[in-house]
Amino acid sequence: MREVVAIFSIVFIFMGPLVTSARAQADPAMLGRAIDAVVQLSIVVNGVVDGEEQVIWYAVGTGTVIAPDGLILTNQHLITPAGVDEKLAELESQLAAEGTSADLRVDAERFMVAVSDGRHLPVPRYVAQVVEEDPALDLAVLRIDGDERGEPLGPESLALPYLTLGSSEALNLGAPVHVFGFPAIGSGSLTYTAGIVSGFLFEEGIDGTAWINTDAVTSGGNSGGAAVNDAGALIGIPTSGSALDCRPGDTNRDGAVGPEDVGCVPTGGSLTQLRPIDLARPLLASVDAAIAASVGATATVNITAPADDLTASLAAAEGCAARGDWRCAVNFYLDALADAPADAGIVTALYDANLELGRQEAAAGRLDSARAAFTAAVETDPTRSEAAEVLERLAPYRRAIVVDAFDGPEHFIETDESDSTSSYDDGAFTLAIDQPGLISGFPLSPKDAPLTGEDFAALLSIREAAGDGMVTIEARTDPDGSQWVFAVDPGAQTWEVLEYDTGRAQFLPWSEAYSYAAAGNADEPLQSVELRVTDGFPLLFINGRDVAATVGAALPDIGNEGSLSFGALMTSEGTAPFSVAFDEIALYELS
C-alpha cells in the first residue's frame, strides 16, 4: 500500500502546478491557537563533552498539547527506547564528526518540551514523561510534570494553550487541512503547510479510517505534530510520509555530503499520512478519569467571522501580540492603520509592537533587525521617546557577541556551596556570597571564541543588589598578563579598579574608591555596569554615565585580547552577605 502511495506522490509532483489554485490566507485565529499548542520534543542528554559536564537537548519530533493541564499527544515511535537510542547515535556521530569527545547518557524517562512563537527557534519550557502509549497506532501521551530545570509542576498549576479535538470521521475528500510541526533538522522554527484531504486508507484490525492522506508537504520532524481543520480543531497526527520526502544532504554543514552526515534533507512533494484523531480518543480517555469526558466527545470551536478587514486585522494583531510574535503583530497593525490612518489607538499599538519587536531582536543579538524595529517605532510616533532612547543606547555597537537574558537555555551551572550560591530565578541569574573577600565569577566571553583585538563593550543589566559587596567585570585581556577587576559597590555607591597580585594571590586595589553618586541621581539604584574598551583603553559606565570622566580618574590600559567574566564579591570587611540578580549580560563589538 505504501509503495502505491509513493507512486501517486510522483504523479502529484508533476501534475500539481497544472491544477493548483491560489489558497486564501489562513485564519489568524486558527494559526495562533495551533502555534501556541504545538511543541517540540527533545531527548535530555547528560554527559561529559570535551571534559565538561553538559546537558544537551536533542530534538526528536513534535507534539501537541491537548489539555490545559499539560497532556501532549505525539507519535509512539519518537519516545520508544529504540527511537531514543537512534537519536542518541545521531548526536554522537555529529559530535565525533566535529572532533568532539563525548560520554553521553539519556534520561529515558523525561523529554524536554520547547515552545515557539511561530517565528523564532523553540525555547525549552518544560519536561514531560510518558503516561500512555499504543504501539499499534503509533501514538503516545506525555504529561508535563516539571519546568525546564526539572523542578516539579503539578497539573493544577498549569493553564496551557491547547487544541480541542475535532472529528476525523467528518472529513471528506477536498476538505482543507493545516499541518504544523518542527523540521527534521532541529535548526528551524515551527513550520506550517496547507493542503486538502486527498484520500483515505484502511487497515485490517482497525475499525474505520486508518490513515488520512493529505497533499500538505511535511518532513520527518513533523511526526507527532498537529493537523487541524479550518476551525482550528485537531483532526489528525502527522505520522509518516513516503520515502520520497528526504534525500542525503550536508546535515552537519561541513560543506560536503559524506558518511559523517546524519539523517537527510527533507525535499517535499509526497503525500503526508495522518493518524485520525478519532483513533486516539480511547488512548486519551484511558489516561485518567478526569479527562475521559472531555476527550470523549467532539469539541466545537466557534469562530465568528470579522465584520470587516479592519476588525480582522486588529484581531489578528492582538492574537500575535498575545503569543509574543511581535513581527506578526506589527504586520497586522500596519494593515489596520492603512484602513484607519487617523486612529490614535492603532498608532499607539503599532508603536508598542515595534518597540517590543526591537527589544526581542536586541535580546537575541540581532542588532540590525532591532534597529529597524526601533526606527519604525520612531517614524510611527515621533512624539514618544522610548524607541529613540534605545537607538541611542545601541548606537556604539557593531554586533552582538553574547546576549543572555536568562529566559532561555541555561548556560551556567547552578551551584549551592557553603560560601556562595548561583541560581536561575524568574528570568534572572542570581549570585549570593556570604564569605568576606570571596569573588565569584562566570564567563562572559565565549570559551571557544576569546577576544582577538576587537574593541568591545561588556554590559551587565542589574535587577537588584543587596548587602556588603560589589558587582564585578573581570578582564584577562592585558598583553602584559595582568588581570583587572572593575568593581561597583551599589550600597556605598562607589567604584574602583582592582589588580591581581600574583605574589599575594589576591586582587588588590589599583585605584582609590570613587563615588558615582555625583554622576547621577543619588537615590538611583544600580541598574547597569558597562565596560567599553577601545584600543585597549577602558571607559566605565554606571547607569549609562561615564563615571571616570566625571571625577577625572585615570584607568589602566587593559588590552583587548583574551577573556572576560562577570560576577560579584563580598567585601573583606563586610558583615551582610552580598547578592545580585542580573537581568541580562551582553558582550558587543564596538563600531
Sequence and secondary structure as in RCSB ss.txt:
>XXXX:A:sequence
MREVVAIFSIVFIFMGPLVTSARAQADPAMLGRAIDAVVQLSIVVNGVVDGEEQVIWYAVGTGTVIAPDGLILTN
QHLITPAGVDEKLAELESQLAAEGTSADLRVDAERFMVAVSDGRHLPVPRYVAQVVEEDPALDLAVLRIDGDERG
EPLGPESLALPYLTLGSSEALNLGAPVHVFGFPAIGSGSLTYTAGIVSGFLFEEGIDGTAWINTDAVTSGGNSGG
AAVNDAGALIGIPTSGSALDCRPGDTNRDGAVGPEDVGCVPTGGSLTQLRPIDLARPLLASVDAAIAASVGATAT
VNITAPADDLTASLAAAEGCAARGDWRCAVNFYLDALADAPADAGIVTALYDANLELGRQEAAAGRLDSARAAFT
AAVETDPTRSEAAEVLERLAPYRRAIVVDAFDGPEHFIETDESDSTSSYDDGAFTLAIDQPGLISGFPLSPKDAP
LTGEDFAALLSIREAAGDGMVTIEARTDPDGSQWVFAVDPGAQTWEVLEYDTGRAQFLPWSEAYSYAAAGNADEP
LQSVELRVTDGFPLLFINGRDVAATVGAALPDIGNEGSLSFGALMTSEGTAPFSVAFDEIALYELS
>XXXX:A:secstr
 HHHHHHHHHHHHHHHHHH        HHHHHHHHHHEEEEEEEEEEEETTEEEEEEEEEEEEEEEETTTEEEE 
GGGTSHHHHHHHHHHHHHHHHHTT  EEEEEEEEEEEEEE  SSS  EEEEEEEEEEEETTTTEEEEEEEEETT 
 B  GGG       B  GGG  TT EEEEEE  SSSSS  EEEEEEEEEEE  TT SS  EEEE     GGGTT 
EEE TTS EEEEEEEE GGGEE   TT SSS STT  S EE   S EEEEEHHHHHHHHHTT HHHHHHHSS   
      SSHHHHHHHHHHHHHHTT HHHHHHHHHHHHHH TT HHHHHHHHHHHHHHHHHHHHTT HHHHHHHHH
HHHHH TT  HHHHHHHHHTTEEEEEEEE SSSS  S  EE SSEEEEEETTEEEEEE STT EEEEE S TTS 
EES  EEEEEEEEEEESSEEEEEEEE  TT   EEEEEETTTTEEEEEEEETTTTEEEESS  EE GGGS TT  
  EEEEEEETTEEEEEETTEEHHHHHT       SEEEEEEEEEE TT  S EEEEEEEEEEEEE 
